[in-house]
Protein backbone atom coordinates (compact mmCIF):
# COMPACT_ATOMS: atom_id res chain seq x y z
CA UNK A 1 0.00 0.00 0.00
CA UNK A 2 2.79 2.35 0.89
CA UNK A 3 4.52 1.69 -2.40
CA UNK A 4 1.28 2.28 -4.26
CA UNK A 5 0.98 5.66 -2.59
CA UNK A 6 4.62 6.28 -3.41
CA UNK A 7 4.01 5.53 -7.07
CA UNK A 8 0.98 7.78 -7.01
CA UNK A 9 3.25 10.56 -5.82
CA UNK A 10 5.64 9.75 -8.67
CA UNK A 11 2.70 10.07 -11.04
CA UNK A 12 1.87 13.51 -9.70
CA UNK A 13 5.54 14.40 -9.99
CA UNK A 14 5.53 13.41 -13.66
CA UNK A 15 2.41 15.52 -14.21
CA UNK A 16 4.03 18.52 -12.54
CA UNK A 17 7.19 17.97 -14.58
CA UNK A 18 5.05 18.00 -17.71
CA UNK A 19 3.41 21.26 -16.68
CA UNK A 20 6.81 22.80 -15.92
CA UNK A 21 8.11 21.58 -19.27
CA UNK A 22 5.17 23.25 -20.98
CA UNK A 23 6.05 26.47 -19.20
CA UNK A 24 9.70 26.17 -20.24
CA UNK A 25 8.70 25.60 -23.85
CA UNK A 26 6.66 28.79 -23.78
CA UNK A 27 9.58 30.88 -22.59
CA UNK A 28 11.31 32.34 -25.62
CA UNK A 29 14.85 31.15 -26.17
CA UNK A 30 15.86 34.59 -24.97
CA UNK A 31 19.16 36.35 -25.03
CA UNK A 32 21.88 34.59 -23.11
CA UNK A 33 24.46 36.51 -21.13
CA UNK A 34 25.99 39.30 -23.18
CA UNK A 35 29.23 37.89 -24.61
CA UNK A 36 32.57 39.44 -23.61
CA UNK A 37 34.19 41.06 -26.62
CA UNK A 38 37.20 43.39 -27.01
CA UNK A 39 36.01 47.00 -27.16
CA UNK A 40 35.79 48.63 -30.56
CA UNK A 41 35.02 52.18 -31.57
CA UNK A 42 31.92 52.96 -33.56
CA UNK A 43 33.99 54.28 -36.46
CA UNK A 44 36.07 51.09 -36.67
CA UNK A 45 32.99 48.94 -36.46
CA UNK A 46 31.19 50.78 -39.26
CA UNK A 47 34.29 50.69 -41.41
CA UNK A 48 34.83 47.01 -40.85
CA UNK A 49 31.24 46.35 -41.78
CA UNK A 50 31.54 48.26 -45.04
CA UNK A 51 34.86 46.58 -45.83
CA UNK A 52 33.79 43.14 -44.70
CA UNK A 53 34.38 40.33 -47.15
CA UNK A 54 31.51 38.29 -48.54
CA UNK A 55 30.60 35.82 -45.79
CA UNK A 56 30.70 32.91 -48.24
CA UNK A 57 28.27 30.02 -48.39
CA UNK A 58 25.62 30.19 -45.71
CA UNK A 59 22.21 29.00 -44.71
CA UNK A 60 20.13 31.27 -42.53
CA UNK A 61 16.69 31.81 -41.18
CA UNK A 62 15.61 35.44 -41.29
CA UNK A 63 12.84 36.54 -38.96
CA UNK A 64 10.86 39.74 -39.29
CA UNK A 65 9.06 40.99 -36.20
CA UNK A 66 6.72 43.70 -37.35
CA UNK A 67 4.96 45.96 -34.87
CA UNK A 68 4.77 49.01 -37.12
CA UNK A 69 1.01 49.22 -36.82
CA UNK A 70 0.50 49.42 -40.56
CA UNK A 71 -3.05 48.87 -41.76
CA UNK A 72 -3.57 45.39 -43.17
CA UNK A 73 -2.90 45.37 -46.90
CA UNK A 74 -4.34 42.46 -48.86
CA UNK A 75 -1.71 40.35 -50.56
CA UNK A 76 1.16 41.50 -48.36
CA UNK A 77 0.73 39.61 -45.09
CA UNK A 78 4.27 40.58 -44.03
CA UNK A 79 3.25 44.25 -43.85
CA UNK A 80 0.77 43.75 -41.06
CA UNK A 81 1.83 43.29 -37.45
CA UNK A 82 3.23 39.87 -36.73
CA UNK A 83 6.21 37.62 -37.22
CA UNK A 84 7.25 36.15 -40.52
CA UNK A 85 10.26 34.07 -41.42
CA UNK A 86 12.19 33.22 -44.53
CA UNK A 87 15.00 30.81 -45.26
CA UNK A 88 18.02 31.91 -47.23
CA UNK A 89 20.72 29.81 -48.82
CA UNK A 90 23.75 31.19 -50.60
CA UNK A 91 26.65 29.36 -52.18
CA UNK A 92 28.82 32.44 -51.82
CA UNK A 93 29.32 32.74 -55.59
CA UNK A 94 26.14 34.43 -56.75
CA UNK A 95 23.77 31.50 -56.57
CA UNK A 96 21.06 31.63 -53.98
CA UNK A 97 17.73 30.38 -52.79
CA UNK A 98 15.06 32.20 -50.83
CA UNK A 99 12.06 30.44 -49.43
CA UNK A 100 9.17 32.29 -47.82
CA UNK A 101 6.70 29.94 -46.16
CA UNK A 102 3.13 30.98 -45.48
CA UNK A 103 0.52 29.02 -43.54
CA UNK A 104 -0.06 26.28 -46.06
CA UNK A 105 2.02 27.36 -48.99
CA UNK A 106 5.41 28.61 -49.94
CA UNK A 107 7.09 31.00 -52.32
CA UNK A 108 10.53 29.95 -53.46
CA UNK A 109 13.02 31.96 -55.47
CA UNK A 110 16.05 30.17 -56.85
CA UNK A 111 18.92 31.86 -58.64
CA UNK A 112 20.99 29.16 -60.34
CA UNK A 113 23.48 31.62 -61.81
CA UNK A 114 21.87 32.01 -65.22
CA UNK A 115 18.14 31.99 -64.48
CA UNK A 116 16.00 33.18 -61.62
CA UNK A 117 13.07 30.89 -60.93
CA UNK A 118 10.16 32.08 -58.80
CA UNK A 119 7.75 29.39 -57.61
CA UNK A 120 4.42 30.07 -55.94
CA UNK A 121 2.73 27.02 -54.48
CA UNK A 122 -0.64 28.78 -54.19
CA UNK A 123 -1.30 28.76 -57.93
CA UNK A 124 1.50 26.36 -58.94
CA UNK A 125 3.19 28.85 -61.20
CA UNK A 126 6.85 29.22 -62.08
CA UNK A 127 8.16 32.52 -63.38
CA UNK A 128 11.58 32.35 -64.97
CA UNK A 129 13.83 35.19 -65.91
CA UNK A 130 17.26 34.98 -67.44
CA UNK A 131 19.94 37.04 -65.68
CA UNK A 132 23.29 38.09 -66.99
CA UNK A 133 26.31 36.74 -65.19
CA UNK A 134 27.48 40.22 -64.20
CA UNK A 135 24.15 40.99 -62.56
CA UNK A 136 23.82 40.62 -58.83
CA UNK A 137 21.11 38.27 -57.58
CA UNK A 138 17.98 40.21 -56.72
CA UNK A 139 17.76 40.54 -53.00
CA UNK A 140 14.79 42.00 -51.22
CA UNK A 141 15.99 45.02 -49.28
CA UNK A 142 13.79 44.35 -46.31
CA UNK A 143 14.73 40.73 -45.78
CA UNK A 144 18.43 41.29 -46.29
CA UNK A 145 19.71 42.71 -43.00
CA UNK A 146 23.11 43.51 -44.53
CA UNK A 147 21.87 45.98 -47.11
CA UNK A 148 19.27 47.43 -44.76
CA UNK A 149 21.78 48.10 -41.98
CA UNK A 150 24.50 49.51 -44.21
CA UNK A 151 22.07 51.94 -45.78
CA UNK A 152 20.82 53.04 -42.40
CA UNK A 153 24.36 53.69 -41.13
CA UNK A 154 25.37 55.72 -44.17
CA UNK A 155 22.25 57.84 -44.15
CA UNK A 156 22.04 58.61 -40.49
CA UNK A 157 25.58 59.42 -39.35
CA UNK A 158 25.29 63.13 -40.08
CA UNK A 159 22.43 63.76 -37.70
CA UNK A 160 22.88 61.06 -35.09
CA UNK A 161 25.03 59.95 -32.25
CA UNK A 162 26.68 56.71 -33.22
CA UNK A 163 27.99 54.46 -30.49
CA UNK A 164 28.80 50.86 -29.74
CA UNK A 165 26.51 49.99 -26.88
CA UNK A 166 27.43 46.64 -25.41
CA UNK A 167 27.21 43.23 -26.97
CA UNK A 168 24.50 40.73 -27.72
CA UNK A 169 24.09 37.19 -28.91
CA UNK A 170 22.26 36.95 -32.21
CA UNK A 171 21.57 33.60 -33.89
CA UNK A 172 24.05 32.02 -31.49
CA UNK A 173 26.88 34.35 -32.55
CA UNK A 174 28.49 37.07 -30.44
CA UNK A 175 27.80 40.51 -31.84
CA UNK A 176 28.47 44.18 -31.16
CA UNK A 177 25.44 46.42 -30.79
CA UNK A 178 25.83 49.58 -32.84
CA UNK A 179 23.32 52.17 -31.74
CA UNK A 180 22.20 55.26 -33.65
CA UNK A 181 20.22 57.85 -31.75
CA UNK A 182 18.81 61.02 -33.29
CA UNK A 183 20.33 64.27 -32.02
CA UNK A 184 17.98 66.17 -29.68
CA UNK A 185 17.29 68.72 -32.42
CA UNK A 186 15.79 66.12 -34.69
CA UNK A 187 12.01 66.00 -34.70
CA UNK A 188 11.34 62.31 -35.22
CA UNK A 189 9.19 59.45 -33.97
CA UNK A 190 12.21 57.18 -33.72
CA UNK A 191 14.09 56.67 -30.48
CA UNK A 192 16.98 54.62 -31.72
CA UNK A 193 18.10 52.16 -34.35
CA UNK A 194 20.23 49.25 -33.22
CA UNK A 195 22.34 47.13 -35.51
CA UNK A 196 23.92 43.94 -34.20
CA UNK A 197 27.20 43.25 -35.99
CA UNK A 198 28.85 39.84 -35.96
CA UNK A 199 32.10 40.16 -34.02
CA UNK A 200 34.02 37.81 -36.33
CA UNK A 201 32.58 38.18 -39.84
CA UNK A 202 31.49 41.82 -39.34
CA UNK A 203 28.19 40.94 -40.97
CA UNK A 204 25.13 42.85 -39.75
CA UNK A 205 23.01 40.21 -38.05
CA UNK A 206 20.00 42.15 -36.84
CA UNK A 207 18.35 45.51 -37.34
CA UNK A 208 16.08 46.82 -34.61
CA UNK A 209 14.03 50.01 -34.84
CA UNK A 210 12.71 51.45 -31.59
CA UNK A 211 10.11 54.21 -31.55
CA UNK A 212 9.38 56.83 -28.91
CA UNK A 213 6.99 55.73 -26.20
CA UNK A 214 7.48 51.99 -26.51
CA UNK A 215 10.06 49.64 -25.07
CA UNK A 216 9.30 46.92 -27.61
CA UNK A 217 10.89 47.18 -31.05
CA UNK A 218 8.65 48.59 -33.75
CA UNK A 219 10.52 46.56 -36.32
CA UNK A 220 13.14 43.89 -36.02
CA UNK A 221 14.71 42.05 -38.93
CA UNK A 222 17.50 39.63 -38.32
CA UNK A 223 18.95 36.20 -38.49
CA UNK A 224 17.56 33.75 -35.98
CA UNK A 225 19.64 30.88 -37.30
CA UNK A 226 22.87 31.24 -39.19
CA UNK A 227 25.40 28.67 -40.26
CA UNK A 228 28.37 29.22 -42.52
CA UNK A 229 29.86 26.50 -44.66
CA UNK A 230 29.38 24.73 -47.96
CA UNK A 231 25.76 24.20 -48.98
CA UNK A 232 24.18 21.37 -50.93
CA UNK A 233 24.55 22.35 -54.64
CA UNK A 234 21.09 20.86 -55.22
CA UNK A 235 19.64 23.83 -53.37
CA UNK A 236 20.70 26.14 -56.20
CA UNK A 237 19.02 24.32 -59.06
CA UNK A 238 15.36 24.36 -59.92
CA UNK A 239 13.37 22.13 -62.24
CA UNK A 240 9.75 23.15 -62.75
CA UNK A 241 7.65 20.35 -61.23
CA UNK A 242 5.13 18.46 -63.38
CA UNK A 243 1.80 20.27 -63.56
CA UNK A 244 3.26 23.73 -63.02
CA UNK A 245 2.61 26.66 -65.32
CA UNK A 246 5.88 28.19 -66.48
CA UNK A 247 5.90 31.78 -67.73
CA UNK A 248 8.69 34.07 -68.81
CA UNK A 249 8.91 37.24 -66.79
CA UNK A 250 8.57 40.38 -68.91
CA UNK A 251 11.71 42.50 -69.09
CA UNK A 252 11.86 44.90 -66.17
CA UNK A 253 8.15 45.59 -65.82
CA UNK A 254 8.65 48.48 -63.45
CA UNK A 255 10.84 50.63 -65.70
CA UNK A 256 8.25 51.11 -68.40
CA UNK A 257 5.88 52.92 -66.09
CA UNK A 258 8.10 54.59 -63.55
CA UNK A 259 9.56 57.40 -65.69
CA UNK A 260 6.06 58.86 -66.06
CA UNK A 261 6.08 59.83 -62.42
CA UNK A 262 7.78 63.04 -61.34
CA UNK A 263 10.68 62.85 -58.92
CA UNK A 264 9.55 63.08 -55.29
CA UNK A 265 10.45 66.27 -53.42
CA UNK A 266 12.57 65.96 -50.27
CA UNK A 267 12.11 68.45 -47.43
CA UNK A 268 14.51 68.55 -44.49
CA UNK A 269 17.35 66.16 -43.80
CA UNK A 270 18.42 63.55 -41.34
CA UNK A 271 15.81 61.96 -39.12
CA UNK A 272 13.11 64.50 -39.95
CA UNK A 273 13.29 64.09 -43.71
CA UNK A 274 9.90 64.38 -45.36
CA UNK A 275 9.34 62.98 -48.84
CA UNK A 276 6.56 64.52 -50.89
CA UNK A 277 5.50 62.59 -53.96
CA UNK A 278 2.67 62.99 -56.42
CA UNK A 279 0.14 60.18 -56.62
CA UNK A 280 -1.09 58.69 -59.88
CA UNK A 281 -4.27 60.46 -61.09
CA UNK A 282 -7.15 60.00 -58.72
CA UNK A 283 -9.47 58.36 -61.25
CA UNK A 284 -6.98 55.59 -61.88
CA UNK A 285 -6.50 55.13 -58.19
CA UNK A 286 -10.18 54.60 -57.57
CA UNK A 287 -10.32 51.68 -59.96
CA UNK A 288 -8.64 49.52 -57.39
CA UNK A 289 -5.10 50.48 -58.21
CA UNK A 290 -3.58 50.69 -61.68
CA UNK A 291 -0.60 48.40 -61.39
CA UNK A 292 -1.80 46.23 -58.55
CA UNK A 293 -1.13 48.95 -56.00
CA UNK A 294 -3.24 48.51 -52.88
CA UNK A 295 -6.27 50.73 -52.52
CA UNK A 296 -5.41 53.28 -49.85
CA UNK A 297 -8.58 55.36 -50.07
CA UNK A 298 -10.28 53.81 -47.06
CA UNK A 299 -7.56 53.99 -44.40
CA UNK A 300 -6.32 56.78 -42.21
CA UNK A 301 -8.19 59.71 -40.67
CA UNK A 302 -9.34 62.97 -42.22
CA UNK A 303 -7.14 66.00 -41.54
CA UNK A 304 -7.08 69.49 -42.96
CA UNK A 305 -5.07 72.69 -42.60
CA UNK A 306 -3.75 75.67 -44.53
CA UNK A 307 -2.03 73.23 -46.89
CA UNK A 308 -5.32 71.63 -47.91
CA UNK A 309 -7.02 68.52 -46.70
CA UNK A 310 -6.30 64.82 -46.82
CA UNK A 311 -6.00 61.64 -44.86
CA UNK A 312 -3.37 61.01 -42.22
CA UNK A 313 -2.01 57.50 -41.67
CA UNK A 314 -0.17 56.92 -38.41
CA UNK A 315 2.17 54.06 -37.65
CA UNK A 316 4.58 53.48 -34.81
CA UNK A 317 7.60 54.82 -36.70
CA UNK A 318 6.25 56.96 -39.49
CA UNK A 319 3.40 59.21 -40.53
CA UNK A 320 1.98 59.81 -43.97
CA UNK A 321 -0.52 62.32 -45.27
CA UNK A 322 -2.29 61.77 -48.57
CA UNK A 323 -3.78 65.05 -49.69
CA UNK A 324 -6.95 65.37 -51.70
CA UNK A 325 -4.98 66.97 -54.55
CA UNK A 326 -2.89 63.83 -54.96
CA UNK A 327 0.25 64.59 -52.98
CA UNK A 328 1.74 62.13 -50.51
CA UNK A 329 3.98 63.30 -47.70
CA UNK A 330 5.69 60.72 -45.55
CA UNK A 331 8.45 60.58 -42.98
CA UNK A 332 9.53 59.20 -39.64
CA UNK A 333 8.15 62.36 -38.05
CA UNK A 334 5.07 63.61 -36.21
CA UNK A 335 2.18 64.85 -38.34
CA UNK A 336 3.03 68.49 -37.59
CA UNK A 337 6.34 68.23 -39.44
CA UNK A 338 4.50 66.79 -42.40
CA UNK A 339 2.01 69.63 -42.54
CA UNK A 340 4.85 72.17 -42.31
CA UNK A 341 6.57 70.47 -45.23
CA UNK A 342 3.34 70.40 -47.23
CA UNK A 343 2.85 74.14 -46.60
CA UNK A 344 6.22 75.03 -48.12
CA UNK B 1 10.24 -2.16 -25.48
CA UNK B 2 9.46 -3.31 -21.97
CA UNK B 3 6.24 -4.75 -23.36
CA UNK B 4 8.09 -7.33 -25.40
CA UNK B 5 10.50 -8.13 -22.60
CA UNK B 6 7.82 -8.74 -20.04
CA UNK B 7 5.88 -10.76 -22.56
CA UNK B 8 8.78 -13.16 -22.97
CA UNK B 9 9.66 -13.43 -19.30
CA UNK B 10 8.55 -16.94 -18.38
CA UNK B 11 8.65 -16.89 -14.58
CA UNK B 12 5.95 -14.41 -13.67
CA UNK B 13 3.41 -15.09 -11.00
CA UNK B 14 0.76 -12.64 -12.18
CA UNK B 15 -0.69 -12.54 -15.67
CA UNK B 16 2.00 -11.69 -18.23
CA UNK B 17 1.90 -8.18 -19.66
CA UNK B 18 1.64 -9.51 -23.19
CA UNK B 19 -1.56 -11.35 -22.42
CA UNK B 20 -3.04 -8.27 -20.74
CA UNK B 21 -2.19 -6.10 -23.73
CA UNK B 22 -3.53 -8.74 -26.12
CA UNK B 23 -6.79 -8.88 -24.22
CA UNK B 24 -7.07 -5.08 -24.25
CA UNK B 25 -6.28 -5.04 -27.96
CA UNK B 26 -9.03 -7.53 -28.74
CA UNK B 27 -11.45 -5.66 -26.47
CA UNK B 28 -10.72 -2.33 -28.18
CA UNK B 29 -10.60 -3.48 -31.78
CA UNK B 30 -13.57 -5.82 -31.63
CA UNK B 31 -15.90 -3.09 -30.43
CA UNK B 32 -18.38 -2.37 -33.23
CA UNK B 33 -18.23 1.40 -32.67
CA UNK B 34 -14.44 1.39 -33.17
CA UNK B 35 -14.78 -0.53 -36.40
CA UNK B 36 -17.60 1.67 -37.71
CA UNK B 37 -15.58 4.78 -36.87
CA UNK B 38 -12.48 3.43 -38.65
CA UNK B 39 -14.63 2.63 -41.68
CA UNK B 40 -16.03 6.15 -41.74
CA UNK B 41 -12.52 7.60 -41.36
CA UNK B 42 -11.46 5.64 -44.44
CA UNK B 43 -14.17 7.44 -46.39
CA UNK B 44 -12.83 10.92 -45.62
CA UNK B 45 -9.72 10.80 -47.88
CA UNK B 46 -11.84 9.23 -50.63
CA UNK B 47 -14.41 12.00 -50.33
CA UNK B 48 -11.68 14.66 -50.46
CA UNK B 49 -10.15 12.96 -53.52
CA UNK B 50 -13.49 12.81 -55.34
CA UNK B 51 -14.23 16.40 -54.36
CA UNK B 52 -10.91 17.64 -55.68
CA UNK B 53 -11.29 15.76 -58.96
CA UNK B 54 -14.91 16.82 -59.50
CA UNK B 55 -14.34 20.46 -58.56
CA UNK B 56 -11.35 20.65 -60.96
CA UNK B 57 -10.56 24.12 -59.77
CA UNK B 58 -7.39 24.96 -57.97
CA UNK B 59 -8.14 26.64 -54.69
CA UNK B 60 -5.69 27.76 -52.08
CA UNK B 61 -4.29 25.93 -49.10
CA UNK B 62 -3.52 22.26 -48.76
CA UNK B 63 -6.69 21.08 -50.49
CA UNK B 64 -5.77 23.17 -53.51
CA UNK B 65 -2.33 21.58 -53.52
CA UNK B 66 -3.88 18.11 -53.91
CA UNK B 67 -5.09 18.78 -57.48
CA UNK B 68 -2.87 16.81 -59.84
CA UNK B 69 -0.59 15.96 -56.93
CA UNK B 70 -2.26 12.99 -55.25
CA UNK B 71 0.43 12.22 -52.70
CA UNK B 72 -0.43 15.44 -50.86
CA UNK B 73 -3.79 13.87 -50.05
CA UNK B 74 -2.73 11.66 -47.10
CA UNK B 75 -0.95 14.58 -45.41
CA UNK B 76 -3.83 16.97 -46.09
CA UNK B 77 -6.37 14.42 -44.84
CA UNK B 78 -4.41 13.81 -41.63
CA UNK B 79 -4.00 17.56 -41.04
CA UNK B 80 -7.70 18.21 -41.60
CA UNK B 81 -8.86 15.31 -39.44
CA UNK B 82 -6.46 16.14 -36.63
CA UNK B 83 -8.66 19.15 -35.92
CA UNK B 84 -11.57 17.13 -34.51
CA UNK B 85 -12.20 13.69 -36.05
CA UNK B 86 -9.03 11.89 -34.99
CA UNK B 87 -9.17 13.33 -31.44
CA UNK B 88 -12.79 12.15 -31.34
CA UNK B 89 -11.65 8.57 -31.97
CA UNK B 90 -9.02 8.80 -29.25
CA UNK B 91 -11.39 10.44 -26.79
CA UNK B 92 -13.96 7.69 -27.42
CA UNK B 93 -11.40 4.99 -26.70
CA UNK B 94 -10.20 6.78 -23.56
CA UNK B 95 -13.77 7.34 -22.38
CA UNK B 96 -14.54 3.62 -22.71
CA UNK B 97 -11.24 2.61 -21.17
CA UNK B 98 -11.88 3.82 -17.61
CA UNK B 99 -15.10 5.85 -17.33
CA UNK B 100 -16.95 3.31 -19.49
CA UNK B 101 -15.79 0.43 -17.32
CA UNK B 102 -16.79 2.36 -14.24
CA UNK B 103 -20.24 3.03 -15.70
CA UNK B 104 -20.72 -0.68 -16.39
CA UNK B 105 -19.44 -1.62 -12.97
CA UNK B 106 -16.63 -3.67 -14.49
CA UNK B 107 -13.87 -1.36 -13.29
CA UNK B 108 -14.28 -2.64 -9.73
CA UNK B 109 -13.42 -6.13 -10.91
CA UNK B 110 -10.31 -4.86 -12.66
CA UNK B 111 -9.20 -2.87 -9.61
CA UNK B 112 -9.68 -5.86 -7.31
CA UNK B 113 -8.11 -8.37 -9.71
CA UNK B 114 -4.57 -9.50 -8.99
CA UNK B 115 -3.27 -7.15 -11.64
CA UNK B 116 -1.14 -4.28 -10.46
CA UNK B 117 -2.83 -0.90 -10.78
CA UNK B 118 0.18 0.43 -12.65
CA UNK B 119 -0.11 -2.35 -15.19
CA UNK B 120 -3.81 -1.62 -15.50
CA UNK B 121 -2.97 1.99 -16.47
CA UNK B 122 -0.34 0.80 -18.96
CA UNK B 123 -2.89 -1.60 -20.45
CA UNK B 124 -5.55 1.09 -20.82
CA UNK B 125 -3.08 3.60 -22.25
CA UNK B 126 -1.93 0.95 -24.71
CA UNK B 127 -5.52 0.43 -25.86
CA UNK B 128 -5.95 4.17 -26.49
CA UNK B 129 -2.61 4.38 -28.32
CA UNK B 130 -3.60 1.47 -30.55
CA UNK B 131 -6.77 3.29 -31.58
CA UNK B 132 -4.73 6.43 -32.33
CA UNK B 133 -2.22 4.47 -34.43
CA UNK B 134 -4.83 2.45 -36.32
CA UNK B 135 -7.03 5.48 -37.03
CA UNK B 136 -4.04 7.46 -38.34
CA UNK B 137 -2.81 4.53 -40.43
CA UNK B 138 -6.25 4.06 -41.97
CA UNK B 139 -6.33 7.71 -43.03
CA UNK B 140 -2.74 7.64 -44.30
CA UNK B 141 -3.02 4.38 -46.25
CA UNK B 142 -6.43 5.13 -47.76
CA UNK B 143 -5.13 8.64 -48.49
CA UNK B 144 -2.12 7.32 -50.40
CA UNK B 145 -4.25 4.85 -52.39
CA UNK B 146 -7.00 7.38 -53.12
CA UNK B 147 -4.38 9.99 -54.00
CA UNK B 148 -2.65 7.72 -56.50
CA UNK B 149 -5.79 6.11 -57.96
CA UNK B 150 -8.46 8.83 -57.86
CA UNK B 151 -6.43 12.05 -58.08
CA UNK B 152 -3.41 10.67 -59.84
CA UNK B 153 0.08 11.70 -58.87
CA UNK B 154 2.37 13.97 -60.80
CA UNK B 155 3.94 10.94 -62.58
CA UNK B 156 3.90 9.07 -59.28
CA UNK B 157 5.92 11.82 -57.63
CA UNK B 158 5.17 14.35 -54.93
CA UNK B 159 5.52 18.02 -55.78
CA UNK B 160 6.47 19.74 -52.54
CA UNK B 161 5.22 23.14 -51.47
CA UNK B 162 8.73 24.40 -52.23
CA UNK B 163 8.35 23.40 -55.88
CA UNK B 164 10.73 20.44 -55.84
CA UNK B 165 9.80 16.93 -56.92
CA UNK B 166 10.23 13.89 -54.69
CA UNK B 167 10.20 10.25 -55.81
CA UNK B 168 7.65 7.74 -54.53
CA UNK B 169 9.95 6.33 -51.86
CA UNK B 170 10.83 9.68 -50.36
CA UNK B 171 7.20 10.77 -50.61
CA UNK B 172 6.19 7.70 -48.60
CA UNK B 173 8.81 8.68 -46.04
CA UNK B 174 7.26 12.13 -45.75
CA UNK B 175 3.79 10.62 -45.29
CA UNK B 176 5.26 8.32 -42.65
CA UNK B 177 6.76 11.27 -40.76
CA UNK B 178 3.41 13.06 -40.89
CA UNK B 179 1.65 9.93 -39.59
CA UNK B 180 4.17 9.52 -36.76
CA UNK B 181 3.80 13.18 -35.80
CA UNK B 182 -0.01 12.88 -35.92
CA UNK B 183 0.10 9.84 -33.60
CA UNK B 184 2.22 11.89 -31.19
CA UNK B 185 -0.35 14.69 -31.08
CA UNK B 186 -3.16 12.14 -30.67
CA UNK B 187 -1.28 10.42 -27.85
CA UNK B 188 -1.24 13.76 -26.03
CA UNK B 189 -4.98 14.14 -26.50
CA UNK B 190 -5.44 10.52 -25.39
CA UNK B 191 -3.38 10.99 -22.23
CA UNK B 192 -5.43 13.97 -21.16
CA UNK B 193 -8.65 12.12 -22.08
CA UNK B 194 -7.55 9.16 -19.93
CA UNK B 195 -6.89 11.48 -17.01
CA UNK B 196 -10.41 12.90 -17.30
CA UNK B 197 -11.71 9.38 -17.73
CA UNK B 198 -10.12 8.35 -14.45
CA UNK B 199 -12.09 10.99 -12.56
CA UNK B 200 -15.60 10.32 -13.86
CA UNK B 201 -18.05 7.49 -14.31
CA UNK B 202 -19.70 9.03 -17.34
CA UNK B 203 -18.01 8.43 -20.70
CA UNK B 204 -19.89 11.37 -22.19
CA UNK B 205 -18.12 13.74 -19.81
CA UNK B 206 -14.80 12.63 -21.29
CA UNK B 207 -15.97 13.13 -24.86
CA UNK B 208 -17.49 16.51 -24.09
CA UNK B 209 -14.44 17.78 -22.19
CA UNK B 210 -11.93 16.69 -24.83
CA UNK B 211 -13.85 18.03 -27.82
CA UNK B 212 -14.98 21.11 -25.92
CA UNK B 213 -11.40 21.65 -24.75
CA UNK B 214 -10.06 21.41 -28.30
CA UNK B 215 -12.66 23.91 -29.52
CA UNK B 216 -11.88 26.29 -26.64
CA UNK B 217 -8.16 25.95 -27.38
CA UNK B 218 -8.86 26.79 -31.00
CA UNK B 219 -10.87 29.87 -30.02
CA UNK B 220 -8.22 31.04 -27.53
CA UNK B 221 -5.54 30.57 -30.18
CA UNK B 222 -7.48 32.80 -32.58
CA UNK B 223 -7.76 35.79 -30.23
CA UNK B 224 -4.90 38.19 -30.96
CA UNK B 225 -4.87 39.67 -27.44
CA UNK B 226 -4.18 36.19 -26.04
CA UNK B 227 -1.29 35.30 -28.30
CA UNK B 228 0.94 34.84 -25.26
CA UNK B 229 -1.19 31.75 -24.52
CA UNK B 230 -0.35 30.06 -27.78
CA UNK B 231 2.80 28.23 -26.67
CA UNK B 232 0.75 26.50 -23.99
CA UNK B 233 -2.06 25.33 -26.28
CA UNK B 234 -1.80 21.88 -27.81
CA UNK B 235 -3.80 23.01 -30.84
CA UNK B 236 -1.23 25.67 -31.77
CA UNK B 237 0.98 23.09 -33.45
CA UNK B 238 -1.81 21.15 -35.15
CA UNK B 239 -1.10 22.78 -38.52
CA UNK B 240 2.58 21.81 -38.48
CA UNK B 241 1.88 18.54 -40.34
CA UNK B 242 1.97 20.42 -43.64
CA UNK B 243 5.65 21.22 -42.99
CA UNK B 244 6.61 17.70 -44.15
CA UNK B 245 5.55 18.88 -47.62
CA UNK B 246 8.30 21.49 -47.68
CA UNK B 247 11.70 20.70 -49.11
CA UNK B 248 13.91 20.76 -47.13
CA UNK B 249 11.52 19.95 -44.32
CA UNK B 250 11.35 22.70 -41.70
CA UNK B 251 11.59 20.87 -38.40
CA UNK B 252 11.06 23.83 -36.06
CA UNK B 253 7.30 23.69 -35.71
CA UNK B 254 7.15 19.87 -35.98
CA UNK B 255 9.70 19.58 -33.17
CA UNK B 256 8.17 22.16 -30.86
CA UNK B 257 4.67 20.73 -31.29
CA UNK B 258 6.00 17.25 -30.54
CA UNK B 259 7.71 18.51 -27.36
CA UNK B 260 4.45 20.20 -26.38
CA UNK B 261 2.62 16.92 -26.99
CA UNK B 262 5.16 15.10 -24.78
CA UNK B 263 4.47 17.60 -21.97
CA UNK B 264 0.73 17.00 -22.31
CA UNK B 265 1.41 13.25 -22.29
CA UNK B 266 3.38 13.61 -19.05
CA UNK B 267 0.60 15.67 -17.46
CA UNK B 268 -2.18 13.32 -18.57
CA UNK B 269 -0.26 10.12 -17.89
CA UNK B 270 0.95 11.30 -14.48
CA UNK B 271 -2.51 12.35 -13.32
CA UNK B 272 -4.07 9.13 -14.65
CA UNK B 273 -1.50 6.96 -12.85
CA UNK B 274 -1.78 8.90 -9.63
CA UNK B 275 -5.58 8.80 -9.64
CA UNK B 276 -5.82 5.12 -10.54
CA UNK B 277 -3.33 4.10 -7.85
CA UNK B 278 -5.10 5.97 -5.08
CA UNK B 279 -8.75 5.52 -5.98
CA UNK B 280 -10.90 3.12 -3.98
CA UNK B 281 -12.00 -0.06 -5.64
Interface residues (C-beta under 8 A of the other chain):
Chain A: X4 X5 X7 X8 X9 X10 X11 X12 X13 X14 X15 X16 X17 X18 X19 X21 X22 X23 X25 X26 X87 X99 X101 X103 X104 X105 X106 X108 X117 X119 X121 X122 X123 X124 X126 X238 X239 X240 X241 X242 X243 X244
Chain B: X58 X60 X61 X62 X64 X65 X68 X69 X117 X118 X154 X155 X157 X159 X160 X161 X162 X163 X164 X165 X231 X232 X239 X242 X246 X250 X256 X259 X260 X262 X263 X264 X265 X266 X267 X268 X269 X270 X271 X272 X273 X274 X275 X277 X278
